[in-house]
């Protein structure tokens, strides 16, 4: 399956090929093989630091716009046959998941290992020139991040009853696409953009439930 992906984040040209290629190579060492034939993914609503392009800590809250985006996502997802919701326990994803869960009358299951990549000493600094191949002090290497995502997503997609909705982060979505061999572009990475992943034989594809672009931070990190 193709491992071709394009960066959803603002990446300096000198860093792009190295970081993206490394992520894809790491993901290709052991692709995900979910037994389900479809599932849903939702990136959290916008935060203030999304709009500013700043690396975030787990306690970063949704902005007012992010809260509105979560409500709109809930309206879109309310028409889908979602059986379970699994989310990151980071505040922005946790709150987004609970907004959706109220509309679906479900209770989300929150997990620390679905958090965004830990950028350590870079948290609070600009993410405008993110280098995915970096090894931040006090944070995760890219290899550690991909390994964590592989394990966390495999567990999340095995949740029952199916189909599952995973509510997490932009970096998680980027890793998920690579781990499934799905070719993507930046248009699917908007905040609170509901996505449907479906499988035909061994080949996965992703479809937005509604193509839209969130104002302020649709392509910002995490």
DRENDOMI-814945 format. One record per atom (N, C-alpha, C): residue in one letter; x, y, z. Coordinates in steps of 0.05 Angstrom, whole numbers, padded with zeros to 5 digits, always signed. Example, Ala and Ser with C-alpha at 12.3 -4.5 7.8 and 13.67 -1.06 7.14 Angstrom:
<sites>
a+00264-00114+00156/a+00246-00090+00156/a+00264-00066+00156/s+00257-00045+00142/s+00273-00021+00143/s+00258+00001+00157/
</sites>
This chain:
<sites>
x+00017-00024+00000/x+00000+00000+00000/x+00017+00025+00000/x+00007+00046-00012/x+00023+00071-00013/x+00027+00083+00014/x+00051+00094+00018/x+00057+00108+00042/x+00060+00138+00037/x+00051+00147+00013/x+00054+00175+00006/x+00035+00193+00022/x+00046+00211+00037/x+00029+00231+00051/x+00042+00258+00047/x+00026+00279+00049/x+00036+00306+00048/x+00032+00318+00075/x+00049+00337+00083/x+00048+00348+00110/x+00023+00365+00114/x+00008+00360+00135/x-00015+00378+00141/x-00007+00402+00157/x+00018+00404+00165/x+00027+00425+00183/x+00047+00444+00168/x+00050+00468+00178/x+00068+00487+00166/x+00097+00478+00172/x+00111+00467+00152/x+00137+00456+00156/x+00158+00470+00139/x+00180+00477+00151/x+00202+00489+00136/x+00212+00469+00115/x+00217+00479+00091/x+00224+00462+00068/x+00248+00445+00074/x+00267+00455+00089/x+00291+00440+00095/x+00286+00417+00114/x+00264+00418+00129/x+00258+00397+00148/x+00237+00377+00137/x+00222+00385+00117/x+00198+00370+00108/x+00205+00342+00100/x+00223+00339+00080/x+00228+00312+00069/x+00239+00293+00090/x+00258+00303+00106/x+00270+00285+00126/x+00250+00276+00147/x+00234+00294+00159/x+00216+00287+00179/x+00193+00270+00169/x+00181+00277+00147/x+00159+00262+00136/x+00167+00235+00126/x+00190+00234+00112/x+00199+00208+00103/x+00206+00189+00127/x+00217+00200+00148/x+00223+00184+00171/x+00198+00174+00184/x+00178+00191+00187/x+00153+00181+00199/x+00141+00159+00183/x+00141+00162+00156/x+00129+00141+00139/x+00145+00115+00140/x+00172+00118+00142/x+00188+00093+00143/x+00183+00079+00170/x+00181+00094+00191/x+00176+00082+00217/x+00148+00069+00218/x+00128+00082+00206/x+00102+00070+00205/x+00101+00045+00188/x+00116+00045+00167/x+00116+00022+00148/x+00129-00003+00160/x+00144+00000+00182/x+00157-00023+00194/x+00136-00043+00205/x+00113-00032+00213/x+00091-00049+00222/x+00065-00033+00219/x+00051-00037+00196/x+00026-00023+00191/x+00004-00034+00210/x-00015-00016+00215/x-00039-00025+00229/x-00056-00043+00212/x-00069-00063+00224/x-00087-00081+00209/x-00113-00085+00225/x-00129-00064+00227/x-00154-00066+00242/x-00172-00087+00230/x-00187-00100+00247/x-00206-00120+00238/x-00232-00107+00228/x-00238-00083+00237/x-00262-00069+00229/x-00260-00061+00199/x-00283-00055+00187/x-00282-00046+00159/x-00286-00016+00157/x-00293-00002+00179/x-00294+00027+00179/x-00294+00037+00207/x-00286+00062+00210/x-00287+00076+00236/x-00286+00106+00231/x-00287+00122+00252/x-00288+00151+00249/x-00265+00163+00265/x-00256+00187+00255/x-00236+00201+00270/x-00244+00231+00271/x-00238+00243+00294/x-00244+00272+00297/x-00221+00285+00311/x-00208+00304+00298/x-00189+00321+00311/x-00204+00340+00329/x-00192+00347+00352/x-00205+00366+00370/x-00210+00393+00358/x-00228+00408+00371/x-00233+00436+00363/x-00209+00454+00367/x-00210+00477+00355/x-00188+00496+00356/x-00182+00505+00385/x-00157+00511+00390/x-00148+00523+00415/x-00134+00550+00408/x-00130+00566+00429/x-00116+00591+00424/x-00088+00587+00413/x-00075+00566+00422/x-00047+00561+00412/x-00047+00549+00385/x-00068+00535+00376/x-00070+00527+00348/x-00068+00552+00331/x-00085+00572+00337/x-00086+00596+00321/x-00059+00611+00320/x-00044+00609+00342/x-00018+00622+00344/x+00005+00605+00334/x+00000+00580+00327/x+00020+00561+00318/x+00042+00558+00340/x+00033+00548+00363/x+00050+00544+00386/x+00047+00516+00396/x+00069+00502+00403/x+00067+00476+00415/x+00052+00477+00441/x+00034+00457+00445/x+00015+00458+00467/x+00020+00437+00488/x+00012+00444+00513/x+00012+00424+00535/x-00015+00410+00536/x-00017+00388+00550/x-00042+00373+00551/x-00066+00388+00563/x-00061+00409+00579/x-00083+00423+00592/x-00093+00447+00576/x-00084+00450+00551/x-00093+00472+00534/x-00123+00469+00529/x-00139+00490+00535/x-00168+00488+00531/x-00176+00496+00503/x-00201+00488+00495/x-00213+00497+00470/x-00217+00527+00472/x-00214+00541+00449/x-00223+00568+00447/x-00253+00569+00443/x-00264+00594+00443/x-00293+00596+00438/x-00300+00585+00411/x-00283+00590+00391/x-00287+00578+00364/x-00286+00548+00366/x-00266+00538+00381/x-00263+00509+00383/x-00288+00495+00395/x-00300+00509+00414/x-00325+00498+00426/x-00347+00497+00406/x-00349+00518+00389/x-00369+00519+00368/x-00364+00497+00348/x-00339+00493+00341/x-00332+00472+00322/x-00340+00444+00332/x-00336+00440+00358/x-00343+00414+00370/x-00373+00409+00368/x-00389+00430+00372/x-00418+00428+00370/x-00426+00421+00341/x-00413+00434+00322/x-00419+00428+00294/x-00411+00400+00286/x-00389+00391+00297/x-00380+00363+00292/x-00400+00344+00304/x-00410+00350+00328/x-00430+00333+00340/x-00455+00330+00323/x-00463+00352+00311/x-00487+00351+00293/x-00482+00333+00269/x-00458+00334+00257/x-00452+00317+00235/x-00451+00288+00243/x-00438+00283+00266/x-00434+00255+00274/x-00459+00242+00286/x-00479+00259+00294/x-00503+00248+00305/x-00518+00230+00286/x-00514+00234+00260/x-00527+00217+00240/x-00512+00192+00233/x-00489+00187+00246/x-00473+00164+00240/x-00477+00142+00261/x-00474+00116+00253/x-00480+00094+00272/x-00456+00088+00290/x-00447+00107+00305/x-00424+00104+00322/x-00431+00088+00347/x-00415+00068+00353/x-00421+00051+00376/x-00405+00057+00401/x-00381+00069+00398/x-00364+00075+00420/x-00346+00099+00413/x-00338+00114+00434/x-00320+00137+00430/x-00296+00133+00448/x-00272+00135+00435/x-00247+00132+00450/x-00232+00158+00445/x-00221+00170+00466/x-00208+00196+00462/x-00182+00199+00478/x-00166+00219+00469/x-00143+00228+00485/x-00153+00241+00510/x-00138+00239+00532/x-00146+00252+00557/x-00136+00280+00558/x-00122+00290+00538/x-00114+00318+00537/x-00139+00335+00536/x-00140+00358+00550/x-00164+00373+00554/x-00179+00379+00528/x-00165+00388+00508/x-00177+00397+00483/x-00192+00374+00469/x-00180+00350+00470/x-00193+00327+00458/x-00215+00316+00476/x-00210+00315+00502/x-00229+00305+00521/x-00255+00321+00520/x-00252+00348+00519/x-00276+00365+00518/x-00291+00362+00492/x-00276+00360+00470/x-00288+00356+00444/x-00304+00330+00444/x-00292+00309+00454/x-00304+00283+00454/x-00330+00283+00471/x-00330+00297+00493/x-00353+00298+00510/x-00376+00314+00497/x-00369+00335+00482/x-00390+00349+00468/x-00404+00331+00447/x-00388+00316+00433/x-00399+00297+00414/x-00415+00274+00428/x-00404+00265+00449/x-00416+00243+00464/x-00444+00249+00474/x-00448+00274+00483/x-00474+00282+00492/x-00495+00280+00470/x-00487+00287+00446/x-00506+00286+00423/x-00512+00257+00416/x-00492+00239+00420/x-00495+00211+00412/x-00504+00194+00436/x-00506+00206+00459/x-00515+00192+00484/x-00496+00168+00490/x-00470+00175+00488/x-00449+00155+00495/x-00431+00167+00516/x-00414+00150+00527/x-00394+00158+00547/x-00366+00152+00536/x-00350+00173+00531/x-00324+00168+00520/x-00305+00154+00539/x-00287+00139+00528/x-00265+00126+00543/x-00240+00141+00537/x-00228+00154+00558/x-00205+00171+00554/x-00179+00156+00561/x-00158+00161+00544/x-00133+00146+00547/x-00109+00165+00543/x-00090+00164+00562/x-00067+00181+00561/x-00050+00176+00536/x-00048+00150+00527/x-00031+00144+00505/x-00041+00153+00478/x-00065+00166+00477/x-00075+00178+00453/x-00068+00208+00451/x-00053+00218+00471/x-00045+00246+00470/x-00027+00252+00446/x-00025+00277+00440/x-00007+00287+00419/x+00022+00280+00427/x+00040+00282+00407/x+00068+00278+00413/x+00078+00297+00434/x+00094+00288+00452/x+00105+00304+00473/x+00130+00318+00462/x+00128+00344+00459/x+00150+00360+00448/x+00168+00372+00469/x+00164+00363+00494/x+00182+00370+00516/x+00188+00400+00518/x+00214+00407+00516/x+00223+00434+00520/x+00212+00453+00499/x+00202+00443+00477/x+00191+00460+00456/x+00163+00470+00462/x+00149+00458+00482/x+00122+00467+00489/x+00123+00497+00497/x+00105+00512+00485/x+00104+00541+00490/x+00119+00557+00470/x+00134+00544+00451/x+00149+00558+00430/x+00134+00554+00404/x+00143+00568+00383/x+00130+00567+00357/x+00133+00540+00344/x+00111+00531+00332/x+00111+00506+00317/x+00111+00511+00287/x+00115+00537+00279/x+00112+00544+00251/x+00132+00530+00233/x+00156+00523+00243/x+00176+00509+00228/x+00182+00482+00239/x+00161+00468+00247/x+00163+00442+00259/x+00181+00423+00243/x+00198+00409+00257/x+00215+00388+00245/x+00207+00362+00259/x+00192+00345+00245/x+00183+00320+00257/x+00206+00302+00265/x+00229+00305+00253/x+00252+00288+00259/x+00267+00298+00283/x+00258+00320+00296/x+00273+00331+00319/x+00272+00312+00343/x+00290+00316+00361/x+00291+00300+00386/x+00290+00320+00409/x+00267+00330+00416/x+00265+00352+00436/x+00273+00343+00464/x+00287+00360+00478/x+00295+00354+00506/x+00270+00349+00523/x+00270+00327+00538/x+00247+00321+00555/x+00222+00312+00541/x+00224+00307+00514/x+00201+00298+00499/x+00205+00271+00486/x+00188+00265+00466/x+00190+00240+00451/x+00205+00243+00425/x+00220+00223+00418/x+00231+00221+00391/x+00208+00213+00373/x+00212+00217+00347/x+00192+00209+00328/x+00187+00179+00329/x+00208+00163+00333/x+00204+00134+00335/x+00188+00126+00359/x+00192+00140+00382/x+00176+00134+00406/x+00147+00142+00401/x+00143+00164+00388/x+00116+00173+00382/x+00101+00153+00364/x+00114+00145+00343/x+00100+00126+00324/x+00095+00100+00338/x+00113+00090+00354/x+00108+00065+00369/x+00084+00068+00388/x+00083+00091+00402/x+00060+00096+00420/x+00034+00097+00405/x+00034+00111+00382/x+00010+00113+00366/x+00001+00086+00355/x+00020+00070+00347/x+00013+00044+00336/x-00002+00027+00357/x+00009+00027+00381/x-00004+00012+00403/x-00031+00024+00411/x-00031+00050+00414/x-00055+00064+00424/x-00078+00062+00404/x-00072+00065+00378/x-00093+00064+00358/x-00103+00036+00353/x-00085+00017+00355/x-00094-00011+00352/x-00114-00018+00374/x-00109-00009+00399/x-00127-00014+00421/x-00153+00001+00417/x-00151+00026+00408/x-00175+00043+00405/x-00193+00031+00383/x-00182+00022+00361/x-00198+00012+00339/x-00210-00016+00345/x-00200-00028+00366/x-00212-00054+00374/x-00234-00051+00394/x-00240-00026+00402/x-00261-00021+00422/x-00288-00030+00411/x-00305-00037+00430/x-00332-00047+00423/x-00353-00031+00439/x-00377-00027+00429/x-00386-00036+00403/x-00376-00019+00380/x-00372-00031+00357/x-00363-00016+00334/x-00388-00004+00319/x-00383+00015+00301/x-00358+00028+00294/x-00349+00048+00316/x-00323+00052+00317/x-00311+00069+00337/x-00306+00097+00326/x-00309+00117+00343/x-00300+00144+00338/x-00276+00150+00355/x-00253+00157+00343/x-00229+00165+00357/x-00227+00195+00357/x-00225+00207+00380/x-00222+00237+00382/x-00194+00243+00393/x-00178+00255+00377/x-00150+00259+00385/x-00139+00284+00372/x-00115+00282+00360/x-00099+00306+00352/x-00090+00304+00323/x-00080+00327+00314/x-00070+00328+00286/x-00047+00309+00282/x-00028+00308+00301/x-00005+00290+00298/x-00014+00261+00298/x-00034+00255+00315/x-00045+00227+00316/x-00057+00220+00289/x-00072+00239+00277/x-00084+00234+00251/x-00063+00229+00230/x-00042+00245+00231/x-00020+00241+00212/x-00007+00214+00215/x-00002+00205+00240/x+00009+00179+00244/x-00010+00157+00236/x-00036+00161+00242/x-00056+00141+00234/x-00057+00137+00204/x-00056+00158+00189/x-00056+00156+00160/x-00032+00140+00150/x-00008+00146+00161/x+00016+00132+00153/x+00014+00102+00161/x+00003+00097+00184/x+00001+00069+00194/x-00019+00052+00179/x-00038+00066+00165/x-00057+00051+00148/x-00050+00052+00119/x-00028+00067+00112/x-00021+00070+00084/x-00039+00087+00068/x-00052+00107+00081/x-00071+00124+00067/x-00057+00150+00057/x-00060+00156+00032/x-00049+00181+00021/x-00068+00203+00028/x-00058+00225+00040/x-00075+00247+00050/x-00064+00273+00040/x-00080+00294+00043/x-00070+00321+00039/x-00081+00339+00062/x-00072+00364+00062/x-00078+00381+00085/x-00108+00386+00089/x-00124+00381+00069/x-00153+00388+00071/x-00168+00372+00092/x-00157+00349+00101/x-00172+00333+00121/x-00164+00340+00149/x-00145+00359+00153/x-00134+00363+00179/x-00146+00387+00194/x-00168+00398+00185/x-00181+00420+00199/x-00190+00412+00226/x-00190+00431+00244/x-00201+00426+00271/x-00230+00417+00270/x-00236+00395+00285/x-00263+00385+00288/x-00275+00377+00261/x-00259+00368+00242/x-00269+00358+00217/x-00274+00328+00219/x-00299+00319+00220/x-00305+00290+00223/x-00296+00275+00198/x-00283+00253+00202/x-00272+00236+00180/x-00283+00208+00183/x-00287+00195+00160/x-00294+00167+00159/x-00272+00151+00145/x-00260+00133+00159/x-00240+00114+00147/x-00255+00089+00140/x-00251+00079+00115/x-00264+00054+00107/x-00244+00037+00091/x-00249+00011+00092/x-00231-00008+00080/x-00244-00024+00058/x-00231-00027+00035/x-00239-00044+00014/x-00217-00065+00010/x-00221-00089+00020/x-00200-00109+00021/x-00178-00099+00040/x-00153-00098+00032/x-00132-00088+00050/x-00127-00058+00048/x-00142-00045+00030/x-00136-00017+00024/x-00155+00002+00039/x-00143+00021+00054/x-00159+00041+00069/x-00161+00067+00054/x-00183+00081+00058/x-00187+00108+00047/x-00201+00125+00068/x-00198+00151+00065/x-00210+00170+00085/x-00228+00190+00070/x-00252+00195+00081/x-00271+00213+00070/x-00281+00233+00091/x-00279+00259+00086/x-00291+00278+00105/x-00322+00275+00104/x-00335+00277+00127/x-00364+00276+00127/x-00375+00301+00114/x-00361+00323+00116/x-00368+00348+00103/x-00343+00363+00098/x-00337+00371+00074/x-00313+00385+00068/x-00316+00414+00076/x-00301+00423+00096/x-00302+00450+00105/x-00275+00458+00117/x-00270+00483+00119/x-00245+00493+00129/x-00251+00511+00153/x-00241+00503+00176/x-00245+00519+00201/x-00228+00544+00199/x-00239+00566+00208/x-00224+00591+00210/x-00203+00590+00231/x-00179+00598+00225/x-00158+00602+00245/x-00148+00576+00256/x-00128+00564+00243/x-00114+00542+00255/x-00121+00515+00244/x-00134+00514+00220/x-00142+00489+00209/x-00118+00471+00202/x-00095+00483+00198/x-00071+00466+00192/x-00050+00469+00213/x-00057+00479+00236/x-00038+00483+00257/x-00034+00457+00273/x-00012+00455+00287/x-00004+00431+00300/x-00021+00424+00324/x-00028+00398+00326/x-00038+00385+00350/x-00065+00394+00359/
</sites>
